[in-house]
Amino acid sequence: NDDKKNNNNKDKEDNNNDDKKNNKNDSKENNKNDNKNGKNRKLGKTFVKRAKTIHNHPDNLTPEQIQQHKHYSKQRTTKLITTMAQALLNPLQDDFKIGTIGSSVAAGHDNCHYDSYESQLQRTLSSIFQSAGMNLIVQNAGEGGGCGDTHENQVFCITHNVSPDVDIIHYSWTYFEHGGAEKARESLIRWGQQMPKRPMVHHLVARGKANTCEGDSKENAMLDNTYAAYGYNAFCIQTGLYFGGHDYDKEQEEGINRFGWQHVGDGYHNTTRYGELEEDEERRNGLGTVYRNWHPGP
């Protein structure tokens, strides 16, 4: 009887362990599916981080450094104005070209080609250039991360990926950049200066911090200052939205994460400019998706 009792207890214990194991596996599988479907992307306040130190913030600069910082900003603006003026006043130039290199973010993956960043930029600004008798061409040389290239080697093939005579270079390798990425961007700036029109480099960041666009990196701040005269600049999607004044932190406390997967509406608009003209509701809402997944939406 004691043997039977012990065996029964052992069977019960084994069954309990099997149940726990199965429940644990089911939980893992459910979490995996939820991650895949974006359900677990409703993260808390730390989803969009805040930099503790901003190297180029006025509060951290002396009066002399603030004046120098303003000088750098003026240099960037002057380079942009000069680049556009030279193109518009050149009787032999009919096209203004912006060449984009980068990862799947630059390529516009998980979006229609029509809705990609480059296509929208070209449509948005074309009328301005056409009024001056010039065509705007925005080239898309973005590629998926599975291709084997990264920011470390694509920059050296800039004249093979986009036209050698581009007026501006756009660069976006957000999810692949880690320590030392500034070296690759510096190489791109310097290679650009050997191209016929010495194009400026604009860095598009798919993420960004709530209170700065890369200013928390000392190396990046140095890159900004050193190459300001050549027009180097950066734009962070999330930082730009935060700077618009919308209170994303408060919304996240209420469980609303506009930067989560598949969320429609960035707090300012619920669709794109051309989406407002769409009669198809599904298409109109789809155009308002902020992040498809890790890829930005339209």
Phi and psi in degrees as GROMACS dihedral restraints (atoms count N, CA, C in turn):
[ dihedral_restraints ]
;  ai    aj    ak    al  type     phi  dphi    fc
    3     4     5     6     1   -63.2    20    10
    4     5     6     7     1   -40.1    20    10
    6     7     8     9     1   -62.6    20    10
    7     8     9    10     1   -43.3    20    10
    9    10    11    12     1   -61.7    20    10
   10    11    12    13     1   -42.3    20    10
   12    13    14    15     1   -63.5    20    10
   13    14    15    16     1   -44.7    20    10
   15    16    17    18     1   -63.6    20    10
   16    17    18    19     1   -40.5    20    10
   18    19    20    21     1   -65.0    20    10
   19    20    21    22     1   -40.0    20    10
   21    22    23    24     1   -63.5    20    10
   22    23    24    25     1   -42.5    20    10
   24    25    26    27     1   -63.7    20    10
   25    26    27    28     1   -39.7    20    10
   27    28    29    30     1   -65.4    20    10
   28    29    30    31     1   -40.7    20    10
   30    31    32    33     1   -62.6    20    10
   31    32    33    34     1   -42.6    20    10
   33    34    35    36     1   -61.8    20    10
   34    35    36    37     1   -42.3    20    10
   36    37    38    39     1   -64.8    20    10
   37    38    39    40     1   -41.9    20    10
   39    40    41    42     1   -63.3    20    10
   40    41    42    43     1   -41.4    20    10
   42    43    44    45     1   -64.2    20    10
   43    44    45    46     1   -41.1    20    10
   45    46    47    48     1   -62.5    20    10
   46    47    48    49     1   -42.2    20    10
   48    49    50    51     1   -64.2    20    10
   49    50    51    52     1   -40.3    20    10
   51    52    53    54     1   -63.9    20    10
   52    53    54    55     1   -40.7    20    10
   54    55    56    57     1   -62.9    20    10
   55    56    57    58     1   -43.6    20    10
   57    58    59    60     1   -61.8    20    10
   58    59    60    61     1   -42.9    20    10
   60    61    62    63     1   -63.0    20    10
   61    62    63    64     1   -44.4    20    10
   63    64    65    66     1   -65.0    20    10
   64    65    66    67     1   -41.5    20    10
   66    67    68    69     1   -63.0    20    10
   67    68    69    70     1   -39.5    20    10
   69    70    71    72     1   -64.7    20    10
   70    71    72    73     1   -43.1    20    10
   72    73    74    75     1   -65.7    20    10
   73    74    75    76     1   -40.3    20    10
   75    76    77    78     1   -62.5    20    10
   76    77    78    79     1   -40.8    20    10
   78    79    80    81     1   -62.8    20    10
   79    80    81    82     1   -43.9    20    10
   81    82    83    84     1   -61.2    20    10
   82    83    84    85     1   -43.5    20    10
   84    85    86    87     1   -65.1    20    10
   85    86    87    88     1   -41.2    20    10
   87    88    89    90     1   -63.7    20    10
   88    89    90    91     1   -42.8    20    10
   90    91    92    93     1   -63.0    20    10
   91    92    93    94     1   -39.2    20    10
   93    94    95    96     1   -62.2    20    10
   94    95    96    97     1   -44.1    20    10
   96    97    98    99     1   -67.4    20    10
   97    98    99   100     1   -39.1    20    10
   99   100   101   102     1   -64.2    20    10
  100   101   102   103     1   -40.3    20    10
  102   103   104   105     1   -62.4    20    10
  103   104   105   106     1   -41.4    20    10
  105   106   107   108     1   -64.1    20    10
  106   107   108   109     1   -38.9    20    10
  108   109   110   111     1   -87.0    20    10
  109   110   111   112     1    -3.1    20    10
  111   112   113   114     1    86.4    20    10
  112   113   114   115     1     6.3    20    10
  114   115   116   117     1   -69.1    20    10
  115   116   117   118     1   -31.0    20    10
  117   118   119   120     1   -89.4    20    10
  118   119   120   121     1    14.0    20    10
  120   121   122   123     1   -89.4    20    10
  121   122   123   124     1     1.3    20    10
  123   124   125   126     1   -80.6    20    10
  124   125   126   127     1    74.9    20    10
  126   127   128   129     1   -83.9    20    10
  127   128   129   130     1   170.9    20    10
  129   130   131   132     1   -82.6    20    10
  130   131   132   133     1  -159.8    20    10
  132   133   134   135     1   -61.7    20    10
  133   134   135   136     1   -25.1    20    10
  135   136   137   138     1   -80.9    20    10
  136   137   138   139     1    -0.2    20    10
  138   139   140   141     1   -57.7    20    10
  139   140   141   142     1   -49.4    20    10
  141   142   143   144     1  -101.0    20    10
  142   143   144   145     1   106.0    20    10
  144   145   146   147     1   -74.0    20    10
  145   146   147   148     1   160.4    20    10
  147   148   149   150     1  -113.8    20    10
  148   149   150   151     1   133.2    20    10
  150   151   152   153     1   -72.9    20    10
  151   152   153   154     1   137.2    20    10
  153   154   155   156     1   -76.8    20    10
  154   155   156   157     1   -35.7    20    10
  156   157   158   159     1  -128.7    20    10
  157   158   159   160     1   128.7    20    10
  159   160   161   162     1  -116.1    20    10
  160   161   162   163     1   111.3    20    10
  162   163   164   165     1   -66.3    20    10
  163   164   165   166     1   -29.9    20    10
  165   166   167   168     1  -106.5    20    10
  166   167   168   169     1    20.7    20    10
  168   169   170   171     1   -80.1    20    10
  169   170   171   172     1   138.1    20    10
  171   172   173   174     1   -52.7    20    10
  172   173   174   175     1   -32.6    20    10
  174   175   176   177     1   -66.9    20    10
  175   176   177   178     1   -20.3    20    10
  177   178   179   180     1  -104.6    20    10
  178   179   180   181     1    10.5    20    10
  180   181   182   183     1  -118.5    20    10
  181   182   183   184     1   149.8    20    10
  183   184   185   186     1   -77.4    20    10
  184   185   186   187     1   164.2    20    10
  186   187   188   189     1   -54.0    20    10
  187   188   189   190     1   -37.5    20    10
  189   190   191   192     1   -67.8    20    10
  190   191   192   193     1   -39.5    20    10
  192   193   194   195     1   -69.2    20    10
  193   194   195   196     1   -33.5    20    10
  195   196   197   198     1   -64.4    20    10
  196   197   198   199     1   -42.3    20    10
  198   199   200   201     1   -62.5    20    10
  199   200   201   202     1   -39.7    20    10
  201   202   203   204     1   -66.4    20    10
  202   203   204   205     1   -38.5    20    10
  204   205   206   207     1   -62.4    20    10
  205   206   207   208     1   -41.7    20    10
  207   208   209   210     1   -64.8    20    10
  208   209   210   211     1   -36.0    20    10
  210   211   212   213     1   -62.6    20    10
  211   212   213   214     1   -42.3    20    10
  213   214   215   216     1   -62.5    20    10
  214   215   216   217     1   -42.4    20    10
  216   217   218   219     1   -61.4    20    10
  217   218   219   220     1   -41.3    20    10
  219   220   221   222     1   -65.4    20    10
  220   221   222   223     1   -36.8    20    10
  222   223   224   225     1   -62.4    20    10
  223   224   225   226     1   -42.7    20    10
  225   226   227   228     1   -62.1    20    10
  226   227   228   229     1   -46.0    20    10
  228   229   230   231     1   -63.0    20    10
  229   230   231   232     1   -42.2    20    10
  231   232   233   234     1   -61.6    20    10
  232   233   234   235     1   -40.9    20    10
  234   235   236   237     1   -64.5    20    10
  235   236   237   238     1   -40.7    20    10
  237   238   239   240     1   -65.0    20    10
  238   239   240   241     1   -45.5    20    10
  240   241   242   243     1   -62.3    20    10
  241   242   243   244     1   -44.4    20    10
  243   244   245   246     1   -62.6    20    10
  244   245   246   247     1   -42.9    20    10
  246   247   248   249     1   -60.4    20    10
  247   248   249   250     1   -45.5    20    10
  249   250   251   252     1   -71.1    20    10
  250   251   252   253     1   -39.3    20    10
  252   253   254   255     1   -64.6    20    10
  253   254   255   256     1   -42.6    20    10
  255   256   257   258     1   -61.8    20    10
  256   257   258   259     1   -38.0    20    10
  258   259   260   261     1   -70.5    20    10
  259   260   261   262     1   -46.0    20    10
  261   262   263   264     1   -68.6    20    10
  262   263   264   265     1   -30.0    20    10
  264   265   266   267     1   -93.6    20    10
  265   266   267   268     1    -1.5    20    10
  267   268   269   270     1   -85.9    20    10
  268   269   270   271     1   112.4    20    10
  270   271   272   273     1   -66.4    20    10
  271   272   273   274     1   -15.5    20    10
  273   274   275   276     1   -95.7    20    10
  274   275   276   277     1    -2.8    20    10
  276   277   278   279     1  -108.9    20    10
  277   278   279   280     1   121.7    20    10
  279   280   281   282     1  -105.7    20    10
  280   281   282   283     1   -19.0    20    10
  282   283   284   285     1  -123.1    20    10
  283   284   285   286     1   137.7    20    10
  285   286   287   288     1  -106.8    20    10
  286   287   288   289     1   120.6    20    10
  288   289   290   291     1  -114.2    20    10
  289   290   291   292     1   132.0    20    10
  291   292   293   294     1  -115.2    20    10
  292   293   294   295     1   120.1    20    10
  294   295   296   297     1  -106.0    20    10
  295   296   297   298     1   126.9    20    10
  297   298   299   300     1  -111.1    20    10
  298   299   300   301     1   127.8    20    10
  300   301   302   303     1  -120.5    20    10
  301   302   303   304     1   158.5    20    10
  303   304   305   306     1   152.8    20    10
  304   305   306   307     1  -163.3    20    10
  306   307   308   309     1   -90.2    20    10
  307   308   309   310     1  -158.7    20    10
  309   310   311   312     1   -64.6    20    10
  310   311   312   313     1   -23.4    20    10
  312   313   314   315     1   -63.3    20    10
  313   314   315   316     1   -46.0    20    10
  315   316   317   318     1   -65.8    20    10
  316   317   318   319     1   -37.2    20    10
  318   319   320   321     1   -68.1    20    10
  319   320   321   322     1   -25.5    20    10
  321   322   323   324     1    87.3    20    10
  322   323   324   325     1    27.5    20    10
  324   325   326   327     1   -58.5    20    10
  325   326   327   328     1   148.8    20    10
  327   328   329   330     1    71.6    20    10
  328   329   330   331     1    11.7    20    10
  330   331   332   333     1  -128.0    20    10
  331   332   333   334     1   159.7    20    10
  333   334   335   336     1   -68.1    20    10
  334   335   336   337     1   150.6    20    10
  336   337   338   339     1   -57.9    20    10
  337   338   339   340     1   -36.7    20    10
  339   340   341   342     1   -61.0    20    10
  340   341   342   343     1   -30.4    20    10
  342   343   344   345     1   -96.6    20    10
  343   344   345   346     1     2.4    20    10
  345   346   347   348     1   -65.1    20    10
  346   347   348   349     1   159.1    20    10
  348   349   350   351     1   -55.3    20    10
  349   350   351   352     1   -44.7    20    10
  351   352   353   354     1   -66.4    20    10
  352   353   354   355     1   -42.2    20    10
  354   355   356   357     1   -64.4    20    10
  355   356   357   358     1   -41.8    20    10
  357   358   359   360     1   -66.4    20    10
  358   359   360   361     1   -41.8    20    10
  360   361   362   363     1   -61.1    20    10
  361   362   363   364     1   -43.0    20    10
  363   364   365   366     1   -64.7    20    10
  364   365   366   367     1   -43.8    20    10
  366   367   368   369     1   -67.6    20    10
  367   368   369   370     1   -37.7    20    10
  369   370   371   372     1   -67.2    20    10
  370   371   372   373     1   -40.9    20    10
  372   373   374   375     1   -98.9    20    10
  373   374   375   376     1    -9.1    20    10
  375   376   377   378     1   -58.4    20    10
  376   377   378   379     1   -40.9    20    10
  378   379   380   381     1   -62.7    20    10
  379   380   381   382     1   -33.6    20    10
  381   382   383   384     1   -65.1    20    10
  382   383   384   385     1   -45.8    20    10
  384   385   386   387     1   -70.3    20    10
  385   386   387   388     1   -36.5    20    10
  387   388   389   390     1   -64.2    20    10
  388   389   390   391     1   -32.3    20    10
  390   391   392   393     1   -65.7    20    10
  391   392   393   394     1   -20.6    20    10
  393   394   395   396     1  -102.1    20    10
  394   395   396   397     1    11.8    20    10
  396   397   398   399     1    75.7    20    10
  397   398   399   400     1    29.7    20    10
  399   400   401   402     1  -133.9    20    10
  400   401   402   403     1   147.2    20    10
  402   403   404   405     1   -94.1    20    10
  403   404   405   406     1   140.7    20    10
  405   406   407   408     1  -102.2    20    10
  406   407   408   409     1   127.6    20    10
  408   409   410   411     1  -123.6    20    10
  409   410   411   412     1   121.5    20    10
  411   412   413   414     1  -112.0    20    10
  412   413   414   415     1   111.4    20    10
  414   415   416   417     1   -90.6    20    10
  415   416   417   418     1   140.4    20    10
  417   418   419   420     1  -115.2    20    10
  418   419   420   421     1   104.9    20    10
  420   421   422   423     1  -113.2    20    10
  421   422   423   424     1    26.4    20    10
  423   424   425   426     1   -68.6    20    10
  424   425   426   427     1   152.5    20    10
  426   427   428   429     1  -144.6    20    10
  427   428   429   430     1   152.3    20    10
  429   430   431   432     1   -66.9    20    10
  430   431   432   433     1   151.7    20    10
  432   433   434   435     1   -64.7    20    10
  433   434   435   436     1   -19.1    20    10
  435   436   437   438     1   -77.2    20    10
  436   437   438   439     1    -3.6    20    10
  438   439   440   441     1   -74.3    20    10
  439   440   441   442     1   -16.5    20    10
  441   442   443   444     1   100.1    20    10
  442   443   444   445     1   -17.4    20    10
  444   445   446   447     1   -86.8    20    10
  445   446   447   448     1   159.0    20    10
  447   448   449   450     1  -143.2    20    10
  448   449   450   451     1  -175.8    20    10
  450   451   452   453     1   -62.5    20    10
  451   452   453   454     1   -21.0    20    10
  453   454   455   456     1   -74.1    20    10
  454   455   456   457     1   -23.6    20    10
  456   457   458   459     1  -123.5    20    10
  457   458   459   460     1   -21.2    20    10
  459   460   461   462     1   -66.6    20    10
  460   461   462   463     1   -29.8    20    10
  462   463   464   465     1   -62.7    20    10
  463   464   465   466     1   -27.9    20    10
  465   466   467   468     1   -78.3    20    10
  466   467   468   469     1   -11.6    20    10
  468   469   470   471     1  -109.2    20    10
  469   470   471   472     1    26.5    20    10
  471   472   473   474     1   -57.0    20    10
  472   473   474   475     1   -40.2    20    10
  474   475   476   477     1   -76.2    20    10
  475   476   477   478     1   -10.3    20    10
  477   478   479   480     1   -95.2    20    10
  478   479   480   481     1   -23.4    20    10
  480   481   482   483     1   -89.2    20    10
  481   482   483   484     1   -36.2    20    10
  483   484   485   486     1  -127.9    20    10
  484   485   486   487     1   169.9    20    10
  486   487   488   489     1   -61.0    20    10
  487   488   489   490     1   137.2    20    10
  489   490   491   492     1   -61.0    20    10
  490   491   492   493     1   -20.5    20    10
  492   493   494   495     1  -104.1    20    10
  493   494   495   496     1    31.0    20    10
  495   496   497   498     1   -66.5    20    10
  496   497   498   499     1   151.3    20    10
  498   499   500   501     1   -89.3    20    10
  499   500   501   502     1   -30.4    20    10
  501   502   503   504     1  -140.8    20    10
  502   503   504   505     1   143.0    20    10
  504   505   506   507     1  -110.1    20    10
  505   506   507   508     1   130.2    20    10
  507   508   509   510     1  -108.8    20    10
  508   509   510   511     1   139.6    20    10
  510   511   512   513     1  -134.0    20    10
  511   512   513   514     1   134.1    20    10
  513   514   515   516     1  -152.4    20    10
  514   515   516   517     1   104.8    20    10
  516   517   518   519     1  -127.4    20    10
  517   518   519   520     1    41.9    20    10
  519   520   521   522     1   -45.2    20    10
  520   521   522   523     1   -57.0    20    10
  522   523   524   525     1   -80.2    20    10
  523   524   525   526     1    -5.3    20    10
  525   526   527   528     1  -103.6    20    10
  526   527   528   529     1   -17.9    20    10
  528   529   530   531     1   -74.8    20    10
  529   530   531   532     1   127.5    20    10
  531   532   533   534     1  -130.1    20    10
  532   533   534   535     1  -152.3    20    10
  534   535   536   537     1   -57.0    20    10
  535   536   537   538     1   131.5    20    10
  537   538   539   540     1    88.1    20    10
  538   539   540   541     1     9.0    20    10
  540   541   542   543     1   -64.8    20    10
  541   542   543   544     1   -24.4    20    10
  543   544   545   546     1   -61.1    20    10
  544   545   546   547     1   -28.6    20    10
  546   547   548   549     1   -63.3    20    10
  547   548   549   550     1   -42.1    20    10
  549   550   551   552     1   -65.7    20    10
  550   551   552   553     1   -40.4    20    10
  552   553   554   555     1   -68.6    20    10
  553   554   555   556     1   -35.8    20    10
  555   556   557   558     1   -64.6    20    10
  556   557   558   559     1   -39.5    20    10
  558   559   560   561     1   -61.4    20    10
  559   560   561   562     1   -40.6    20    10
  561   562   563   564     1   -63.9    20    10
  562   563   564   565     1   -43.5    20    10
  564   565   566   567     1   -59.5    20    10
  565   566   567   568     1   -44.5    20    10
  567   568   569   570     1   -71.9    20    10
  568   569   570   571     1   -37.8    20    10
  570   571   572   573     1   -63.9    20    10
  571   572   573   574     1   -37.8    20    10
  573   574   575   576     1   -61.0    20    10
  574   575   576   577     1   -32.9    20    10
  576   577   578   579     1   -70.0    20    10
  577   578   579   580     1   -11.2    20    10
  579   580   581   582     1   -95.3    20    10
  580   581   582   583     1    -4.8    20    10
  582   583   584   585     1   -82.3    20    10
  583   584   585   586     1   157.9    20    10
  585   586   587   588     1   -51.4    20    10
  586   587   588   589     1   -42.1    20    10
  588   589   590   591     1  -102.9    20    10
  589   590   591   592     1     7.2    20    10
  591   592   593   594     1    46.1    20    10
  592   593   594   595     1    58.7    20    10
  594   595   596   597     1   -65.1    20    10
  595   596   597   598     1   144.8    20    10
  597   598   599   600     1   -75.2    20    10
  598   599   600   601     1   157.3    20    10
  600   601   602   603     1  -110.9    20    10
  601   602   603   604     1   126.0    20    10
  603   604   605   606     1  -113.4    20    10
  604   605   606   607     1   127.8    20    10
  606   607   608   609     1  -101.1    20    10
  607   608   609   610     1   115.5    20    10
  609   610   611   612     1   -98.3    20    10
  610   611   612   613     1   120.1    20    10
  612   613   614   615     1  -106.3    20    10
  613   614   615   616     1   124.7    20    10
  615   616   617   618     1   -70.4    20    10
  616   617   618   619     1   -19.9    20    10
  618   619   620   621     1  -114.6    20    10
  619   620   621   622     1  -115.7    20    10
  621   622   623   624     1   116.7    20    10
  622   623   624   625     1   159.9    20    10
  624   625   626   627     1   -97.5    20    10
  625   626   627   628     1   161.9    20    10
  627   628   629   630     1   -65.5    20    10
  628   629   630   631     1   -28.3    20    10
  630   631   632   633     1  -119.1    20    10
  631   632   633   634     1     4.4    20    10
  633   634   635   636     1  -164.4    20    10
  634   635   636   637     1   151.9    20    10
  636   637   638   639     1  -106.2    20    10
  637   638   639   640     1    88.4    20    10
  639   640   641   642     1    73.4    20    10
  640   641   642   643     1     3.2    20    10
  642   643   644   645     1   -74.2    20    10
  643   644   645   646     1    -7.9    20    10
  645   646   647   648     1   -84.5    20    10
  646   647   648   649     1    -6.8    20    10
  648   649   650   651     1   -97.8    20    10
  649   650   651   652     1   119.0    20    10
  651   652   653   654     1   -61.1    20    10
  652   653   654   655     1   -40.3    20    10
  654   655   656   657     1   -64.4    20    10
  655   656   657   658     1   -38.9    20    10
  657   658   659   660     1   -70.9    20    10
  658   659   660   661     1   -37.9    20    10
  660   661   662   663     1   -62.0    20    10
  661   662   663   664     1   -39.6    20    10
  663   664   665   666     1   -65.5    20    10
  664   665   666   667     1   -38.4    20    10
  666   667   668   669     1   -64.0    20    10
  667   668   669   670     1   -42.8    20    10
  669   670   671   672     1   -57.0    20    10
  670   671   672   673     1   -46.1    20    10
  672   673   674   675     1   -72.3    20    10
  673   674   675   676     1   -44.2    20    10
  675   676   677   678     1   -63.4    20    10
  676   677   678   679     1   -37.9    20    10
  678   679   680   681     1  -111.2    20    10
  679   680   681   682     1    21.6    20    10
  681   682   683   684     1   -61.1    20    10
  682   683   684   685     1   -38.3    20    10
  684   685   686   687     1   -64.9    20    10
  685   686   687   688     1   -21.5    20    10
  687   688   689   690     1   -95.4    20    10
  688   689   690   691     1     5.5    20    10
  690   691   692   693     1    86.5    20    10
  691   692   693   694     1     8.2    20    10
  693   694   695   696     1   -62.2    20    10
  694   695   696   697     1   133.5    20    10
  696   697   698   699     1  -153.4    20    10
  697   698   699   700     1   163.4    20    10
  699   700   701   702     1  -135.2    20    10
  700   701   702   703     1   148.4    20    10
  702   703   704   705     1  -134.8    20    10
  703   704   705   706     1   126.1    20    10
  705   706   707   708     1  -109.0    20    10
  706   707   708   709     1   126.7    20    10
  708   709   710   711     1   -57.6    20    10
  709   710   711   712     1   -54.7    20    10
  711   712   713   714     1   -67.7    20    10
  712   713   714   715     1   -36.7    20    10
  714   715   716   717     1   -63.0    20    10
  715   716   717   718     1   -43.7    20    10
  717   718   719   720     1   -59.9    20    10
  718   719   720   721     1   -41.0    20    10
  720   721   722   723     1   -67.4    20    10
  721   722   723   724     1   -40.7    20    10
  723   724   725   726     1   -61.7    20    10
  724   725   726   727     1   -43.3    20    10
  726   727   728   729     1   -66.6    20    10
  727   728   729   730     1   -15.5    20    10
  729   730   731   732     1   -71.1    20    10
  730   731   732   733     1   -16.0    20    10
  732   733   734   735     1   108.4    20    10
  733   734   735   736     1    -9.8    20    10
  735   736   737   738     1   -68.7    20    10
  736   737   738   739     1   139.3    20    10
  738   739   740   741     1   -89.2    20    10
  739   740   741   742     1    81.7    20    10
  741   742   743   744     1   -70.4    20    10
  742   743   744   745     1   -32.3    20    10
  744   745   746   747     1   -62.4    20    10
  745   746   747   748     1   -43.8    20    10
  747   748   749   750     1   -64.2    20    10
  748   749   750   751     1   -40.8    20    10
  750   751   752   753     1   -63.1    20    10
  751   752   753   754     1   -39.9    20    10
  753   754   755   756     1   -67.0    20    10
  754   755   756   757     1   -31.6    20    10
  756   757   758   759     1   -64.9    20    10
  757   758   759   760     1   -28.2    20    10
  759   760   761   762     1   -90.4    20    10
  760   761   762   763     1     5.6    20    10
  762   763   764   765     1    88.8    20    10
  763   764   765   766     1    12.1    20    10
  765   766   767   768     1  -105.5    20    10
  766   767   768   769     1   116.6    20    10
  768   769   770   771     1  -117.6    20    10
  769   770   771   772     1    98.8    20    10
  771   772   773   774     1   -69.1    20    10
  772   773   774   775     1   -14.5    20    10
  774   775   776   777     1   -99.1    20    10
  775   776   777   778     1     8.4    20    10
  777   778   779   780     1   -76.7    20    10
  778   779   780   781     1   166.4    20    10
  780   781   782   783     1   -63.2    20    10
  781   782   783   784     1   135.5    20    10
  783   784   785   786     1    71.0    20    10
  784   785   786   787     1    10.0    20    10
  786   787   788   789     1   -75.2    20    10
  787   788   789   790     1   136.0    20    10
  789   790   791   792     1  -101.0    20    10
  790   791   792   793     1   127.3    20    10
  792   793   794   795     1    98.6    20    10
  793   794   795   796     1   127.2    20    10
  795   796   797   798     1   -98.9    20    10
  796   797   798   799     1     8.7    20    10
  798   799   800   801     1    99.9    20    10
  799   800   801   802     1   -16.2    20    10
  801   802   803   804     1  -115.6    20    10
  802   803   804   805     1   -42.4    20    10
  804   805   806   807     1  -137.1    20    10
  805   806   807   808     1   153.2    20    10
  807   808   809   810     1  -105.8    20    10
  808   809   810   811     1    -0.4    20    10
  810   811   812   813     1  -162.0    20    10
  811   812   813   814     1   177.9    20    10
  813   814   815   816     1   -81.0    20    10
  814   815   816   817     1   174.7    20    10
  816   817   818   819     1   -58.7    20    10
  817   818   819   820     1   -47.8    20    10
  819   820   821   822     1   -77.4    20    10
  820   821   822   823     1   -18.8    20    10
  822   823   824   825     1   -67.3    20    10
  823   824   825   826     1   -27.6    20    10
  825   826   827   828     1   -64.1    20    10
  826   827   828   829     1   -20.5    20    10
  828   829   830   831     1   -92.8    20    10
  829   830   831   832     1    -5.5    20    10
  831   832   833   834     1   -73.8    20    10
  832   833   834   835     1   132.8    20    10
  834   835   836   837     1   -87.8    20    10
  835   836   837   838     1   -26.4    20    10
  837   838   839   840     1   -76.5    20    10
  838   839   840   841     1   115.9    20    10
  840   841   842   843     1   -63.6    20    10
  841   842   843   844     1   -40.8    20    10
  843   844   845   846     1   -63.6    20    10
  844   845   846   847     1   -42.8    20    10
  846   847   848   849     1   -65.8    20    10
  847   848   849   850     1   -42.3    20    10
  849   850   851   852     1   -62.5    20    10
  850   851   852   853     1   -44.8    20    10
  852   853   854   855     1   -67.9    20    10
  853   854   855   856     1   -37.4    20    10
  855   856   857   858     1   -61.6    20    10
  856   857   858   859     1   -33.7    20    10
  858   859   860   861     1   -72.9    20    10
  859   860   861   862     1   -12.6    20    10
  861   862   863   864     1   -94.5    20    10
  862   863   864   865     1     4.3    20    10
  864   865   866   867     1   -69.0    20    10
  865   866   867   868     1   123.7    20    10
  867   868   869   870     1   -76.2    20    10
  868   869   870   871     1   -49.7    20    10
  870   871   872   873     1  -131.5    20    10
  871   872   873   874     1   120.9    20    10
  873   874   875   876     1   -62.9    20    10
  874   875   876   877     1   -48.1    20    10
  876   877   878   879     1  -153.7    20    10
  877   878   879   880     1  -114.6    20    10
  879   880   881   882     1   -80.0    20    10
  880   881   882   883     1   -14.6    20    10
  882   883   884   885     1   -86.1    20    10
  883   884   885   886     1   130.8    20    10
  885   886   887   888     1   -61.3    20    10
  886   887   888   889     1   148.4    20    10
  888   889   890   891     1   -87.6    20    10
  889   890   891   892     1  -170.4    20    10
